[in-house]
């Protein structure tokens, strides 16, 4: 069982689209969304373990246009029944 996490990012004004495209190229990223509110981007990440999650978040943090990140590790996942 792997690790799923969401990384909430604040980026430099006007860099949202380019930063989003750059993050989306990372192999550990399953989805990147531009959002409105306190944060600018939300990144969904899947890794095999916490060490890989640490490396993934570090890679995201090295992007110059990213000014702040907050990582939320998923503890339990529930799906809507149809």
Secondary structure in CASP SS format (residue, H / E / C, confidence):
PFRMAT SS
TARGET T0000
AUTHOR 0000-0000-0000
METHOD secondary structure of the structure
MODEL  1
X C 1.00
X C 1.00
X E 1.00
X E 1.00
X E 1.00
X E 1.00
X E 1.00
X E 1.00
X E 1.00
X E 1.00
X E 1.00
X C 1.00
X C 1.00
X C 1.00
X C 1.00
X H 1.00
X H 1.00
X H 1.00
X H 1.00
X H 1.00
X H 1.00
X H 1.00
X H 1.00
X H 1.00
X C 1.00
X C 1.00
X C 1.00
X C 1.00
X E 1.00
X E 1.00
X E 1.00
X E 1.00
X E 1.00
X E 1.00
X C 1.00
X C 1.00
X C 1.00
X C 1.00
X C 1.00
X C 1.00
X E 1.00
X E 1.00
X E 1.00
X E 1.00
X E 1.00
X E 1.00
X E 1.00
X C 1.00
X C 1.00
X H 1.00
X H 1.00
X H 1.00
X H 1.00
X H 1.00
X H 1.00
X H 1.00
X H 1.00
X H 1.00
X H 1.00
X H 1.00
X H 1.00
X C 1.00
X C 1.00
X C 1.00
X C 1.00
X E 1.00
X E 1.00
X E 1.00
X E 1.00
X E 1.00
X E 1.00
X E 1.00
X E 1.00
X C 1.00
X C 1.00
X C 1.00
X C 1.00
X C 1.00
X C 1.00
X C 1.00
X C 1.00
X C 1.00
END
